[in-house]
Amino acid sequence: QQFVDQALRLVRWLGSVFGGLLFLTGGVLIYNAIRLTVHSRRLEIRTMQLVGASQGMVRVPFLIEGVIQGALGGVLATFMVQGGNELIIRFLQSLKSDIGAPTFPVWTLLGLFTGVGAFYGLLCSSLAVRAPLKFR
């Protein structure tokens, strides 16, 4: 039992470390994608600013893009976690056929991961559009 407890502790620790690294990597990818999009559209942005578009009018499309990227990442994460859960359950059932597994809360995690991903995408994209839009 001590061996199983230690193994579970190690798996939780590794999962937390790799999950945190993937979370940070996702943020950097969203940040870079929005930053490159702003850079590639800088002439259009400057034209919008010259005809009187407010900062909010220029920023909102980039923020929406970041929210969509974050939300899609949350959806993908949900289905990856569900797939991993299915693999583990099948493996455990192959060892002993009478193991009952709790149902996977797909809709709860889908809402949670999508919401967190959308917020994180908004945060990363708002950081990405801060400095490059100061062309005036």
Secondary structure, 3 states (H helix, E strand, C coil): CHHHHHHHHHHHHHHHHHHHHHHHHHHHHHHHHHHHHHHHCHHHHHHHHHCCCCHHHHHHHHHHHHHHHHHHHHHHHHHHHHHHHHHHHHHHHHHCCCCCCCCCCHHHHHHHHHHHHHHHHHHHHHHHCCCCCCCC
